[in-house]
Structure formats: structure tokens, C-alpha cells
Amino acid sequence: MELDATGEIIEWRGPAPFLFVPLDDDAADAVAAVARDYTYGWGALPAEVRLGRTVFRTSLFPRAGTYYVPVKVAVQRAEGVGLGDVVAVHVRLLGPSDR
């Protein structure tokens, strides 16, 4: 499954602060509809993400009725993005054969 979404980069302070792009409602609904087919546990969904020209692998996490896309520090630096920036992401969920 592949989708495009746009969102504002936010900070979520768990054990350590991280930056995420929350998926918009339409994208989150589409992911939720197929999540059972992709999750490897705890609701986490492995994905390949493109932000700008940077492609990276990560896992989407369910939170507050949406899914959060972690934005790695290397991606932040490569794309010159940070907290509060609105960015577009292309997400491809990875099934067992893709991992």
C-alpha cells in the first residue's frame, strides 16, 4: 500500500524527544483499514518513506487517532526541515516479503 500525506512536523516527548509527521485524517484512515496486514506487533507498521528527495525506512506508530511518521535526524538535516515545518511524505507500507 502506498499513499501521500502532508503534515506539520511535531515533537513528541517520550523517553527522548523525537520529531514526527502525523498523517492527515484520510491517510490515517487508509492505513488503519489495512494495518492488520502489515503490523509486526504493538501496532507498529514498517514503511519506506520519501520526504523531499530522501528515502528512508522506519515504522509508523499509532498515536492519538492517527499514525506518526518518525523523521530521523539524518533526514531532517538532509532536507533542512524541523519542528513546525509542513512537509509532504510518500509512504509505502512494507509487508513481510519487503522486510
DABELUR-V288774 format. One record per backbone hydrogen bond with DSSP energy under -1.0 kcal/mol. CO is the residue of the C=O (numbers start at 1). NH is the residue of the N-H. If there is no record, write none. Layout:
# DABELUR-V288774
co:CO nh:NH
co:CO nh:NH
This chain:
# DABELUR-V288774
co:1 nh:93
co:3 nh:91
co:5 nh:89
co:7 nh:87
co:9 nh:84
co:10 nh:20
co:12 nh:14
co:12 nh:18
co:16 nh:14
co:18 nh:12
co:19 nh:71
co:20 nh:10
co:21 nh:69
co:24 nh:28
co:25 nh:29
co:26 nh:30
co:27 nh:31
co:28 nh:32
co:29 nh:33
co:31 nh:34
co:31 nh:35
co:34 nh:37
co:35 nh:38
co:35 nh:39
co:41 nh:44
co:44 nh:40
co:45 nh:60
co:46 nh:94
co:47 nh:58
co:48 nh:92
co:49 nh:56
co:50 nh:90
co:51 nh:54
co:54 nh:51
co:56 nh:49
co:58 nh:47
co:60 nh:45
co:61 nh:68
co:63 nh:66
co:66 nh:63
co:67 nh:23
co:68 nh:61
co:69 nh:21
co:72 nh:76
co:73 nh:77
co:74 nh:78
co:75 nh:79
co:76 nh:80
co:76 nh:81
co:82 nh:85
co:85 nh:9
co:87 nh:7
co:89 nh:5
co:90 nh:50
co:91 nh:3
co:92 nh:48
co:95 nh:98
